[in-house]
Amino acid sequence: MKYNQLSNSDLKVSEICLGTMTFGQQNILEDAKAQLDYAIASGVNFIDTAEMYPVPPRGETQGRTEAYIGEWLKKKQRDRLIVATKITGPGRGFKWLRGGELKINRENIKQAVDDSLKRLQTDYIDLYQIHWPDRYIPLFGQTEYNPTFARDTIPIAEQLEAIADVIKAGKIRYLGLSNETPWGVCEFSRVAQQLNLPKVVSIQNAYNLINRVFDSSLAEACDRENIGLLAYSPLGFGVLAGKYVQAQPLEDTRLTLFPSFGQRYLKPNVNEAVAAYVEIAHKYNLKPSHLALAFVRSRWFISSTIIGATTLEQLKENLESVNIVLDKETIAELDAVHSRYPNPAP
């Protein structure tokens, strides 16, 4: 396992991060503890979660993922681990979380941080991320910005001032963004520098073989601002593992259990692109999951790749991908497929 420094922070994160959004929905507490133990024993030091997890988000289960991690974390050597969580933003109608008042303001940041600390049974959070922007932007498979959807938003300076307060209180160490845009990255960076407020050290956005939107404007913005990508959905909700490339539908998978949650992976040309990538994997005697994960890890802007699993066997397979290094010939073949089917699941 390799470790990468996150921007100008003192966080050195493992190149694989354990994502946990299945904990509390598809995984019971014992499953969660087994996954955490195995990941840490394999060299992972980075755990990612969110206050709204597990998914799909529901009032009955909200916070359960953090609580599961807390039950495990309380018996571990805390300073050897990097724990990241997220504050839920407005715009998705979660009435069951803080009464539906989800502005990224001082009051909500303080409450959300305190609630997460309590569930995680820890004194501090290493990386605190804004799950999606307070302002309107296209999200989760939407591709067109529509200014008529704009809503009132908390100024970025006010958001950063509130984050500065919880950093000063010792409750969080660093700030990250998630599901952000190039404008958002640059504006957070500009305001932080102008007002001497906390600098963003990471961005967590989707990135995989069928969604390489980050390659363009976001890559430039993050390079210039020294912000590393924490890539989520590196297997595209599991489709890049190749398990859907067959005639018979699978049961108990995320796409079959929660089809509305994975709409971005049910678009035209997804199946064709995935089949082409799976064919390349087989040509080189690689598991499709190993090919997909190795590709993400090979990108120059990646600080860590977030993997999630519903079984220990899946986790073991995904972690084995750290031993795979793709050569130029293989990457050229992947790029050729990308040229034929560019970003079918943005």
Order of alpha helices (4+ residues) and beta strands (2+ residues): beta-beta-beta-alpha-beta-alpha-beta-alpha-beta-alpha-beta-alpha-beta-alpha-beta-alpha-alpha-alpha-beta-alpha-alpha
